[in-house]
Amino acid sequence: MLVSRRRSARASFEQWALPNLRWDVSAGVERWLDAGTFATVGAGLEQRAFDDRVALGLDAQFWPGNGGFSSLSTGSVRWRSSNDAVNNLLLVEANGALVS
């Protein structure tokens, strides 16, 4: 198994474009112990549905340049049993990632 360590600094901005649609952008720098230092940029969207009980998200991070990889894309689906501020609820989340 290949293991690497990194340190990163990133600034981001996010905004609700609509009551149920949020977008974000980010930029930063990452230092990989075994690969060097790289700039990184990213963007994402999150769509809420069914009275705020379902959230669908897509995110992408890019490392421009000649590194060993160039992008990381993730997707997520979250469901919660209640949108009320209650003490007990069921939260189900599924995530996936693609590295290229």
C-alpha positions in Angstrom: 0.0 0.0 0.0 1.3 3.4 -1.0 1.0 6.1 1.8 1.9 9.8 1.5 1.6 12.7 3.8 0.5 16.2 2.8 -0.1 19.6 4.3 -2.4 22.1 2.7 -3.7 25.6 3.0 -6.9 26.5 1.2 -9.3 29.5 1.0 -12.9 28.9 -0.2 -16.1 30.8 -0.9 -19.5 29.4 -0.9 -23.0 30.8 -1.5 -26.5 29.6 -1.7 -27.6 30.5 -5.2 -31.2 29.3 -4.5 -32.9 28.1 -1.3 -31.9 24.6 -2.3 -28.7 25.0 -4.4 -25.3 25.8 -2.9 -22.1 26.3 -4.9 -18.5 26.8 -3.8 -15.0 27.6 -5.2 -11.6 27.1 -3.6 -7.9 27.7 -4.2 -4.8 26.8 -2.3 -1.5 25.1 -2.1 -0.5 21.6 -1.0 2.9 20.2 0.0 3.2 16.4 -0.5 6.1 14.9 1.4 7.2 12.7 -1.4 5.9 14.6 -4.5 6.5 18.4 -3.9 4.3 21.5 -3.7 1.3 22.1 -6.0 -1.3 24.7 -6.5 -4.9 23.4 -6.2 -8.3 24.8 -7.3 -11.7 23.3 -6.8 -15.5 23.8 -7.2 -18.6 22.1 -6.0 -22.4 22.0 -6.0 -24.9 20.8 -3.5 -28.6 20.3 -4.3 -31.1 19.9 -1.5 -34.5 18.2 -2.1 -37.5 16.7 -0.4 -37.9 19.4 2.3 -34.2 19.5 2.9 -34.0 15.8 3.8 -31.9 14.7 0.8 -28.6 16.4 -0.3 -26.8 15.5 -3.6 -23.3 16.8 -3.9 -20.6 17.0 -6.6 -17.0 18.3 -5.9 -13.9 18.5 -8.0 -10.3 19.4 -7.1 -7.6 19.9 -9.6 -3.8 20.1 -9.3 -2.5 21.8 -12.4 1.0 20.8 -13.6 3.0 17.7 -14.1 2.3 15.8 -10.8 1.5 12.1 -10.6 -2.3 12.9 -10.6 -4.3 15.8 -11.8 -7.9 15.6 -10.4 -10.1 14.3 -7.7 -13.9 14.2 -8.2 -16.3 13.2 -5.5 -20.0 12.6 -5.3 -22.2 12.2 -2.3 -25.8 11.4 -1.4 -27.1 12.1 2.1 -30.5 11.4 3.6 -31.9 12.2 7.0 -35.0 11.0 8.6 -36.1 14.4 9.8 -35.4 18.0 9.0 -36.4 19.1 12.5 -34.0 20.0 15.2 -34.5 16.8 17.1 -32.2 14.8 19.4 -32.5 11.5 17.5 -32.6 11.0 13.8 -31.2 8.5 11.2 -28.6 9.8 8.8 -27.5 7.8 5.8 -24.6 8.9 3.5 -22.9 7.4 0.5 -19.7 8.7 -1.1 -17.7 7.9 -4.2 -14.4 9.3 -5.5 -12.5 9.2 -8.9 -8.8 10.1 -9.0 -7.1 10.7 -12.3 
